[in-house]
Amino acid sequence: MANAERTARVIRLQRYPGGVAQGIRTALFDGHQEIVSAGPNAEFDFITSDPYGTTAYTGLVVPATPSSAIGNARYLFMLARASFNAGEQSSDNRGVRLTGIRQYAEIVARIPAGTGPLAEGQGPPAGSTVTFRREIWQPLWHPLDGDISWHVMIVGRSNQRDLRNPLNADGQAYQDSASPALLYQTLAPYAPPNGGRPWGTPVTSSLGNIHELRYRWRDRDSQRVLDIPINPPCDVALFASVRQNNPATNPVFTDESTVTPQFRALSPEDQFTVAYSAYAQYGSIAGALVFDQNIDEDVP
């Protein structure tokens, strides 16, 4: 029997109470896992998003209120978070390692039904909202008065803050959260906790403050672009800080009757912004953290 198969059987037996391998010190491999943003989305309030009747969807929705209207405050999001209590790293075992990151951002245009350019009396019923969206593909693109920064942080276990608050809700948490949420200090008007800065310390200097879409959402290699050891016990968290743009500052072309050569020369993101200049702003954002790990040793 090959050594690999023998080791695998020992590990399986170790999980059974009274098994022949109970008490033998071997590492248990939890394998490859990905933590992905998900949260409530009002677009699904009337149709739901799954067979369980929830309104959850991938990503978190950025509030529409521009940052310029709330004292230039930036919206602080917890996009993904993983907690590790133990890990072994030796010549045979690689412990807990961060192996990948994914980032997603989009711009949207939310237009009331029957409002131009939508036809009146046709399509969605009056009172509803039609949402058009464009995934941001250019890594350095941002609207005129908006931007997003991303932060991969190590968060220690010494947090003694009282996070209870009657305003807490699914996807909305006071100061900090173990799951994806918009973090707040106050909600009316919105103010972020910790002066708008993410909690913790950077996992590495290059990942502590990312200003571009460095790790694309749909890149097939995004789960294997890193190999960063993590030293438990700790949490690894992906934050995003969003300055929501004001559609009133979006560029407007004077010639709206035709698709001009200047319009055709624009990037897809800029074309969308110009085409829906009265509405275009950040919509949903999402992030993911990918780990390899072997943890939870069965030590007698």
N, C-alpha and C positions, 0 to 999 in steps of 0.2 A: 504494500500500500504506500502510495506517495506520501511524503511528509506533509504536504499541504492538505491532503484529504484527511490524514490522521488528526492534524491540528483542528481542522474544521469540525470533526466529530467530537473532539474533546470539548470544544467551545459549546457545541449544541447540548451535549450531555450536562454541562455545567449549569445550564439554565433550569434543569429539572430538580425539584427538591428530592434529596436522597439519591441523586444520580451517582454513578460510579466515579465521576470526576468532581464531585462536590468538594470544595475546599482547595482544589489545586489552583495555584496562582497563575492564571493566564489572562491575557487582555481580551476584552470583548469588543469587537469591531462594530461600531454603529454605522460606519460606512459614509456615504456621500449624501449630503442633505442641502436643500436650498430653502431659505426663508424669504418669502415674497410678500410685498405690500398688498393689503386688501382692506377695504373699509366700506362704509355705507355710501351709496350714490343715489341722489334724489331722482335721477332719470328712471329708476326702477320702482318708484313708489307705487305705481298703478299696475305694473306688469310682473313685478318680482324678477329676480335674476337667476333663480335655480328652483329645483323641485321641492326645496324645503321652505319656500315662501319668504326668503330673505331679500334684502335689497343690497347685499354686499357685492362688490365687484373689485377687480384688480385695480390697485392704485388708490390714492386719496385725492379728493377734490379740493383744489385751492379756492378759498373764498373769493367771491367776485369783487368785494370792496377793495379798491386800489390802495396800495400802501401809502400813496401820497395823501389819502383822505384820513388816515389814522396815524398821523404824526410820523410818517415814513417808517413805520414798524414793519418788520419782516416776519412772515409767517414761518414758524418753526415746526417741522414735522419729524416724528419718529417713523421711519419707513420700514425698518426691519431690525429685529433684535434677537440674539441667541444667547442663552445662558449656559455656562459650562462650570461644573462643580469640581471635576477632576480630569486628569489626562496624564498619560504616561508617554514619555519620549525616551527611547533607547535606540540601540543599534538595530533592533527589530521593529520597533513601533514608533510612529511618527507623531503621536499625540494629536492635538487639535491644530488644524491648519486652515487658514483662510485661503481658499483657492480661486475665488471668483467674485465679481461684482457685476450687477446689471443696473442700468439707469434708463428711465423713460420719462419723457416730458412731451407735452402737446400744447398747441394753441387751439382755442375753440371760438366759435361764434354762436351765441345763444340768441335766437331771433324769435320774437313773439309771432305765433301763427297769423298769417294774413298781412304781415308787415313786409314791405319791399326789402329785398327782391322776391319774397315769396308771394305767390298769387293769392289774392283775396277770395274767400269763399271756396277754396279748394284745398285739398291736403288735410293736414291735422286740424282738429276742431279749434274754434276760437277759445282763447284762454290758455292754450298749451304753448310750449316752447320747443322750437326746433333747434337742435344742436348740430352744427357742422364742426368737424375736427380735422386737424392736420398734425401728424406726428412730427416733432422737431428732429430732423435728421442731421443738419449741420452741427457739428459738435460745439462751435463757438457762437452760434446764433442766439440772439435775445431780442425782445422788443425794445423800443426806444427807451422806456423808463422802467424796465423790469429785468430781472435776472434770477438765476438759481445757483446756489452753492451747495456742495455735497460734502459730508463729513463722516468718515469711518472712525469710530471712537471706541476706546476701551473704557468701560464704566465699572468702577469698583463696587464692592459689596458693603461699603460703609455708609450708604445712604440711609439716613434716619428721618428724612422729610416726611411729613404727614401729607399724603397725596389725596386724601378724601376731600370731596367737594360735591355739593348737590348739583352742580352744573356739569359734572362728568357724564358722558354718554358714549355710545359706541362711536369710535373714531374721533373722540374729543376728550382730552385728559388734562387735568391740572398739573402743571410743571413737568411731569415725567410719566412714562408709560412703558409697560412690558410688551405691548403690542402696537401695531401701527395706529397712529393718531396724530391729530393736530394738537400740539402742546400749547397751553395758555397760562398766563398769569392772571389776566382779566379778559373778559369776552366783550364787554360793552363800554368803551371800544376795546378792540383786541389789542393785547400787549403780550409779547412772548415772555417765557420765564428766562432767568439767567441772563438778562440783558440781551436776549435774542441769540445767544451763543449756545452751541450744543454742549451737553454735559460730557465729562470725561476727558481723556487725553488721547491724542491721535494714535491709531494703531501703528502707523509709520508716518514720517514727515510728509511723504508724497500723497498720502490719502487723507490727511487731516483737514484739508481745505481744497476741494476740487472745484474748478470754475468752468468745466466743460463736460460734455457728454463723452467721457473718455471710454466707458465700457458700454457699448450699445446693447439695447434690450434684446435684439434679435440676432446678435452675433453668435454663431454656434460654438465659438471657442471661449466665450465669456466666462464659462465655468472653470476654465483651466488656465487663466492668464496670470495667476498669482500663486505664491507658495510661502505664506507668512505664518510662522509658528505663533500660537496663542498660549499664554501661560495662565491656566485656571488656578484658583477660582476667579471668574470675572464674567462680565457680559460684553459682547461685541455688538455695537449698534451703528446703524446707518441713519444719519440725520440729513434733512434737507432744509435749507433756509431760502425762502422765496420772497422776492419783492414783486408783488402783483402789479402789473402795469395798468395804466389808465387808458382806456380806449380813446379818450379825447385827444391823446398825444400821438395816436397812430398817424402815419403819413397818408395824405389824400392826393390823388392825381386830379388835375383839372379837367382832363379829357376822359370822361366816363362813358362816352358813346362807343368807343372801339378799344380793342386790345392793342395798345400802342407798342412800338418797338421797345420803349423803355420798360413797359410792364413785362414783356416777354424776356427781357434780359435779367429779370429779378430771380432770386432763388425761390423755390416752392414756398418756403416759410414767409418770405416777403410778399410774394404774390397773394397768399392767403390773407395776410395782414392788410394789404391795400384793398383787396376785393371786399373785405368785411371790416373796413376801417372803423366803423361806428361800434363794433362789437368785439373785435378780436382781442383776446387776452389769454393768460395761462388757464388751462383746464385741469386735467388730472396729472399727477406725477406718481411715479412708482420706482421702487428700488428692490434689489435682492442681494442677499449675501449667501455665498456657497462655501460649505465647509467639508473637509474630510476629518474623520476623528476615530480614535479608538479610546474609549473611556470606560468607567464603571468596572474596575477590576473586582473580581470576586475574591477577596482576601479573607481568610478565616480569622 
